[in-house]
């Protein structure tokens, strides 16, 4: 999951807890994207698609408010 959360915040603590519990969840700061470098210039609603250009990702799943599902494996 690409994020732009700060260290020490409650949301970051919860994400870290989940990432430690779930081996299929990896966290990546949007400012440290492996393929794009500092990608904070990208509109945040597009961040969910950043795994599509990340060579480390084996599967991708995203949802939209209109209930359209996309899965790439």
C-alpha positions in Angstrom: 0.0 0.0 0.0 1.4 3.4 -1.0 0.9 6.0 1.7 2.0 9.4 2.8 1.5 9.0 6.5 3.9 10.4 9.1 5.8 8.3 11.6 4.2 8.2 15.1 0.7 8.9 13.9 -2.2 6.6 14.9 -3.0 5.7 11.3 0.6 4.7 10.7 0.7 2.6 13.8 -2.4 0.8 12.7 -1.0 0.2 9.2 2.2 -1.1 10.7 0.3 -3.5 13.0 -1.7 -4.8 10.0 1.5 -5.2 7.8 3.2 -7.2 10.6 0.1 -9.4 10.9 -0.7 -9.9 7.2 2.3 -11.1 5.1 0.5 -10.1 1.9 0.4 -6.4 2.9 3.5 -4.3 2.2 3.8 -0.6 2.9 5.6 1.9 0.7 5.9 5.6 1.2 4.7 7.5 -1.9 7.8 9.7 -1.4 10.1 6.6 -1.9 8.5 4.8 -4.8 10.9 2.2 -6.3 10.0 3.1 -9.9 9.0 6.8 -9.6 11.1 8.2 -6.8 9.3 10.9 -5.0 5.8 10.5 -6.4 4.0 13.0 -4.1 3.4 15.1 -7.3 1.0 12.5 -8.5 -2.7 13.1 -7.6 -3.4 11.0 -4.5 -6.4 9.3 -6.1 -4.0 7.8 -8.7 -1.7 6.3 -6.0 -3.8 3.2 -5.9 -2.6 2.4 -9.4 1.2 2.8 -8.6 1.6 -1.0 -8.1 1.0 -1.4 -11.8 4.4 0.1 -12.5 6.1 -1.5 -9.5 8.2 -4.4 -10.6 8.1 -5.9 -7.0 4.3 -6.4 -7.1 3.0 -9.8 -8.1 -0.7 -9.1 -7.8 -2.9 -6.0 -7.7 -6.4 -5.5 -6.5 -8.3 -2.1 -6.4 -11.9 -1.1 -5.9 -13.8 2.0 -7.0 -16.9 3.6 -5.5 -18.9 2.3 -8.5 -18.1 -1.2 -7.4 -15.9 -2.0 -10.4 -13.1 -4.5 -9.5 -9.7 -4.9 -11.1 -7.4 -7.7 -10.5 -4.1 -8.3 -12.1 -1.9 -11.3 -11.4 
